[in-house]
Amino acid sequence: MPNNKLWTSHRIVLPEAREVIINHCCDCRFFVTIQGAREQRQGCVASVRKYRTLSVRVPAVINVMELMRSEGKDGLDRMLEKGNPDAQACGMWLPRQRGK
């Protein structure tokens, strides 16, 4: 069904309900800013165990060296590949916590 406009992955979505149903990465709590020495980039930290299990609060900005120590260079590259804020959210999507 690749040419069917009503088909989105595993569910049929009506055109008028499409924007309501689909969540985007920018609204996810795992989508954070990764701060380097000279630049900031967006990335998904859902693959990091301590954040995925919610044993530690997911900060809005994470230092790149902290991620390099825990996940290594390959893990960091995977996080940065998922840095598109307009992408359709994955199965790990959780709503972002708003400040009180």
Buried (B, 14 or more C-beta within 10 A) or exposed (E): EEEEEEEBEEEEBEEEEEEEEEBBBEEBBBBBEBBEEEEEEBBBBBBBEEBBEEEEEBEEEBEBEEBEEBBEEEBBEBBBEBBBEEBEBEEBBBEBEEEE
